[in-house]
Amino acid sequence: MVDKGKQTKQQILETALLMATETSLNDLTIGGLAVATGMSKSGLFAHFKSKENLQLAVLHHAHGLFRQIIIEPTIDIKDPLSRLMKMCDCWLDWYERQAKTCIYISAAVEFDDQEGAVHDKICRDLALWLGYLTSTVEEVISVKQFAENSDAQQFVYELYSLYLGTQSMVWVGIEDEKHSRFKRALTQLIERYRG
């Protein structure tokens, strides 16, 4: 059973994630969050102590959701290519029930030139995800579902580029909500790597 304090903090972080993806992580403030949650600014300050801690808590919350929505449902899929495909499927809209956009895309752009703990957290989380994708692709190669001379990092680079593209193209209306162009491009990418 979740205690009331943890439940309240969870609700605060859900609201904060939504706010951070409606505007930006940098625009997220304790004062703005107080208005959105109907809580006192001092009460929220007691939870987070600073804007940076609030931003880090939002990223930590997003990371947990990411794992819950993408990694956990796919971790027991034995066939590496099937696991990779399911991960990609889950990845496309992982944020839809919790946020307006992918926090990692917007935050990476927003904090790319700002040193500090938030920048470092974003880098770590992205590196973990890209590393996990790379190790999955290495498994695909090792069981000969991709050509032996395939470069796992190059595949992940191309895959991530497709993901960034589909997110932007939905926004401008070139990609549909089902990510049909992404799925077609992913199928073509996989066929190329099969050799």
N, C-alpha and C positions, 0 to 999 in steps of 0.2 A: 504494500500500500504506500502510495506517494504522500509525503506529508504536505501540509498546506503551504509551507514556505517554498518547497521545491515546485509545487504546482503553480504557485503565483509567479515564481521566477520563469518557469517554462512559458506561461502565458505572456509575460513581459517580453521574452526573447522572440516568441512568435510574432508579436506586434512589431518589435524592433527590426526583425528580418524583413517583414513586409515593407516597413517604412524605408529601410536602407535600399531596397530594390525598386521602390517607387521613385526615389530621388537619387541619393547616393549614400554610401557608407560614411563618407566624410561629413555629409549634412546631418547625419543622425546625432542628436543631442539628447542629453538627459532631460532638458526642459521640454523639448518637442515630444519626447516619449512620455513624459508625465501628462501632457495634454491628451495624447492619444489613448493612454491607458486609464485616465481619470485618477491617477495616483499623484501623491505629492512629489514635488521635485526632491525634497529632502529624503523621502522614503526610497526613491530610486537611487539617490546618491549613496544611501546606506548599502544598497545592493552592489553598486559598481564602482564607486569612489572617484571615477574619472571617465571622461569621454573615451579615452583610449581603451580602458578596461571594458566599457560597454561595447565598443567595436570588436574587441577580441572575443568577448562573450558571444556576440552575434555570429562571428566566424566559427567559433567552437560549436555553436548550436547548428549552423549550416553543415559543418563537417559531419556531425552526428546524423543529421538527416540524410546526407549524401551516402554515408555508409549503410544506413537502414534501407534506403530506397534502391541503391545500385549494387552494393557489395553483398550484403546479407542474402538477398534472394537468389544470387547467382553462384555463391561460393561452393555449393555442393554439386554443381553441374560438372560431371566428370570430363565430358568431351570439351577440350579447350576452345575449339572454334564455335561450338554451340554456346559456351559460356561467354565468349567474346561478343557474339551476336546479341545475346540477351542483355549483357552489360550495356551495349550501345543502345539497345531499345529502351532500357530503364533510364539511361543517361539523358536521352533527348529531352524529356520533360520532367526531370527529377524534382524540379522546384515548383511545378505548377500549383500544387495545393498549398504551398507555403509562401510563395513570393511572386513578384511580377516578372523578374528576369533571373538569370543565373548570377548569383552574387559573385562568383569567382571571375566571371568575365568582366563585369563592371568594376569590381574592386581591383583586379589586376591592372586595368587601364588607369584607374584613379590613383593607385598607390605605387605605380611603377617607378616614379622618381622621388618618392618620399621615404626616407630611411626611417627605421623604427620597428617596433614590435608588430604593428599591424601589417606592414610590408613583409616582414619576415614570416609571419603566420600564413599569409596568402601564398608566398613562395613555397613554404613547406607543404601546405596542403596540395598545391598544384603538383609539386614534385612527387608527393606520395601517390597521387592519382596517375600521373604519367608513368611512374615506376611500376605501378600495379598493372597498368595496361601493357607496358613493355614486357613484363614477366609473363603475362598471359599470352602475348604474341610469340614470345620465345617458346612457350609450351606448344603452341600451334605449329611452329616450325619443327620442333623436336619430334612431334608425332607425324611429321611429313604431310600435314594438311596445307602447308605453304611450302614453296620450293626451298630446298636446303640452303641456297645462297641468299635467302631473304634477309633483309636488314630490319630487325624488329623496331629499332628506333625510327627508321625512315617511315615504316608503316604507321607508327603512332603519331609521327609528325603530320602525315597526310590525313589520318583519322581526326586528329585534333583540329586541323585546318577545316575539315568538312564540318565539324561540330560548330566552330566559330562562324563559319559561313551560313549554316542553316539557321542559327539563332538570329543573325543579322537579316537574313533574307525573309524570315517570317515577319520581322518588324516592318520591312519595306513592301511586303506583299508579293514577293517573287516566289517564296516557299509557302506551301500550305501548312495548316495546323498539324497534319499527319506526318510532316517532314518527308514527303514523297521524293523530293529531289535528293535529300540526304541519303535516303534508303537506296535509291537507284545508284548514286555515286559510291556508296559503301559496297554494294554488290559488285560494281565494276572494279573497285579497288581490291576486293578479295579475289576476284577472278584473275587480276593481274599478278597477284602474289602467289596464286596457286601454280603459276608457271605454264 
